[in-house]
Amino acid sequence: MASIPVYDWLAHHAGSVGNKTAVVDLASGRSFCWADFNERCARLAGFLRYDLQIAKGDRVGILMPNSSDVLEIQFACAKIGAVFLPLNWRLTVPELSFIASDAEPTVLIFGPAFKEAAEAVAADVTCIRHIIETDCDGGNSAYECGITEHASVTALEDLTHDDLSTIMYTSGTTGLPKGAMITHGMTFWNAINLGMPHRISPDAVHLSVLPLFHTGGLNCYTNPVLHAGGTVYIMREFDPRECLRLMGDPDIGLTHFFGVPANYQFMAQQPEFSETDFSRIQTAGVGGAPVPVPLLEAWYERGLGIAQGSGMTETSPTVLVLHAPDAMKKPGSTGKPALHNEVRIVDKKGQDVTPGDIGELWVKGPNITPGYWNRPDATAETITDGWLHTGDAARMDDDGFYYIVDRTKDMYISGGENVYPAEVENILYQLDDIVEAAVIGVPDDKWGEVGCAVIALKAGSGLADEEILSHCRTNLAAFKVPKRVEFTQALPRNATGKVLKRVLREALMKQSCIS
């Protein structure tokens, strides 16, 4: 069977609804109709191809906050077959340099706040031939000159759904980030899997607040709304009061919103929450972490059921979808499988478990990554006969609703960001006085979970907790830095030497002394 060709979403909408608003950049006040947005992306594609000599398959890195520029670069890459490489601006220079060394981008486009970091990464990584600055506001910059001074690319590169579109890095359980390969087909099928149950249509108006370097910001619901020919408002940084104002503004007419639980929590704490008119919102989605039932109830009482779901970068990301009307009928559930993928819950032998039993969630379908960039070992460990091992422990009830009950891996989620303890532990072990270290996630009212480092020191060491945390702050993004340190004589281990993190977690939960 021949692969499905890729079609140009922007060119299609420019030709059919060219004068309709496509993207609004709230921070700069810029607004682009479909015709203008497509023209800018086509000119940017010309700049990348003809001036910077970016060819099909070359990686284009970006390091910038949310802005319409991010989406322009994504679609310009698609027009010439280049690979979009969004970088997490919360990472430190060493972390960014590792990713750049692995992905080998030819060009790095950066916002003004990240000029120093971009230059440092480019100095570390010789494959980066060009660094291009944008002010993210449409002002005079190398980026804007590249758009205005170059002719449009008029024909889309010959691409299929199997061609690579994006590489999105996730923290690795071995302590090293892995580049999940995202194909054009994955992005398309996510638009279908997410779009239908969440009522995304050409009339959709979405407020995008999550970071666009993250699959939640880019693909829930930003890309699906653009695929449908709707309108996306982009917020530079999440502001709970401004979100409420925009959600209640009849002139804007927002129909869709997506966030992590912390976003909804912060909005619910604002005095304007009780007065905001949510009647025009058709779907308010949430993901990234479990949602406390009291928070669901607070929004439900205001007339807005929050649609939960489950997924990951490697699944583009939609896997399970819970419709808003079921949010209070099945509290804690992440819903049922999306239309165009298959889901199983299996035991350690890969055999299906019976309803009610807990096992690991596996997923298969056209929305699943073909693997990890430069990591055939990680790909082989994660995918079996097309089935992706999510690492989530799950169960299904008698009505077919799925529940994520735990993580088979040690990952925890802090403020909607995945944190893998092995990565933090590797940094801790850089300190000579540390003999043993284990990092676990513990509940936190603000962030959902935060890290706690449990450490055994060399005899006679005077290493203090603040010195440990300072070392982490230098080498890790802020959301990965543990919020507390506990000292112990030795870590509990099983017969094979594996650290029993469950024992540590239970002790901390009980506020027990673990020394």
C-alpha positions, 0 to 999 in steps of 0.5 A, a space after each residue: 500500500 502506497 504511503 499517504 501524501 502530505 497536503 499543505 494545510 495552510 495553502 488550502 485554507 488560504 485558498 478557501 477562507 483566506 480573509 479569515 483570522 488564522 493566528 493572533 499573537 496576543 503579546 505583540 498584538 499581531 493578527 494574521 488571516 489565513 492568506 497572510 499567514 500562509 504567505 509568511 510561512 512560504 517566504 520563511 520557507 524560501 529563506 530557509 531553503 535558498 539563503 540558509 540552504 536547508 534541505 529535506 531532512 535537515 533539522 531546524 532548532 528553535 529556542 523561543 517563548 510562545 509566539 506566532 513565530 513558532 508556528 510559522 517555523 513549524 509550517 515553513 519546515 513542513 513546506 520544504 521537508 525540514 524537521 522542526 526541532 523545538 527546544 525546551 527553554 527551561 533547560 540549562 545550556 549543558 542540557 540544550 547542548 546535549 540535545 543539539 549534539 544529538 539532533 544536529 540542527 543546521 540552524 537555531 532560531 532564538 528569541 531575545 531572552 535566549 540569545 546568550 544560551 543560543 550563542 553558547 549552544 552554537 559554540 558547543 555544537 559545530 553542526 549549527 551553521 546559522 543562528 537567527 534572532 527574532 524579537 517574537 514581536 514582528 520588529 526588525 530582526 534577521 528573522 523578519 528580514 528573511 521573510 520580507 526579502 525572500 520569494 515564497 516557496 510555491 510547491 510543497 516538498 514531496 512528502 508522505 505521512 511516513 516522513 519525519 516532521 518533528 523531533 521532540 525530546 523527552 527526558 530519558 529514564 537512563 538520565 539522557 534525553 531521547 528524541 521522539 520522532 514525530 511523523 507528518 502522519 502522527 500529527 494528522 491522525 492526532 488532529 482526527 483523534 482529538 478533533 472529533 470528540 472535542 468538537 474541533 471545527 472550522 469555527 473553533 477558536 482556541 486559546 493556546 497557553 502551554 509551551 509550544 515546545 511541548 506536545 501539550 501546547 503544540 498538539 492540544 489543541 493548537 495544531 488540530 484547530 489549524 488543521 480544521 481551519 479555525 483560529 488560534 490565540 497564542 499567549 506568551 505566558 500563562 496568566 490566569 486572570 487574562 485567561 478568564 478575561 479572554 474566555 469570557 469575552 464575547 467579541 473573541 468567542 473562545 470555544 476551546 482551551 487546554 491546560 494542565 491541572 495547575 492552570 485550572 487551579 490558578 484560574 479557580 483561585 481568582 476572584 473573577 472565576 465566579 463571574 466569568 461567562 463560560 457559556 461559549 466554551 465548547 471544550 476545556 481539556 486537561 492533561 499532563 497529570 491527574 486532576 483532583 476531584 474537587 477541582 473538577 467539581 469547582 469547574 463543573 459548578 460553574 457550568 464547564 465540565 473538564 474533558 480529561 485524557 491521556 497520552 504522551 509525546 510518543 503517541 502524538 499525544 492522544 490515546 485516551 479521551 474522556 468526554 466532558 459529560 463523563 468527567 463527573 460520572 467517572 472521576 479519576 478516569 482518563 476515558 476510552 481509546 481514541 478512534 484511530 488507535 488500539 489500546 491494551 493493558 498487559 501483564 509482565 509477560 505481555 498478556 492481556 489482563 482481565 478488566 479490573 486488573 492492573 497492568 501496563 498500558 500499550 498502544 498501537 496505531 498510526 499515531 505512534 512514533 516510529 522510534 527515537 532519534 539515534 536510539 535504536 536500543 531505546 526503540 527496541 525496548 519501547 516498541 514490540 510488534 508495533 505496540 508502544 509500552 507507555 510505562 503507565 500502570 492502568 486498569 479498565 472498569 466494566 464500562 470500558 473506562 480506563 484509569 491510570 493508577 500509577 507509573 511503572 517507571 519512576 517518572 513523576 510530573 511537576 507542574 505538567 512537566 515530566 521529571 525522570 529521577 535517573 536524570 536528577 540522580 546522575 547530577 547528584 552523583 557528580 558530588 563526590 561526598 554522595 554515596 547513594 542518591 534516590 529521587 522520588 516525587 512527593 505530593 505538592 499542593 501547587 505543582 502536583 508533585 515535586 522532587 525529594 532527594 534521599 541521600 547517603 553521604 560519605 562518613 564525616 562529610 559535612 555536605 549541606 542540603 543547600 549545597 546539593 540544591 545549588 549544584 542541581 540548580 546549576 545543571 538542571 532546569 528549575 522544574 527538575 530541581 528537588 524541593 527538599 533533601 533528606 539524609 539517610 545512612 543507606 537506601 533500602 534495597 531488594 535482594 537484587 540491589 534495586 532501590 526500593 523507592 516505594 519504601 522511601 515514598 511511604 516513609 515520607 508520606 507518613 512523615 517518618 524519619 528515614 535516617 
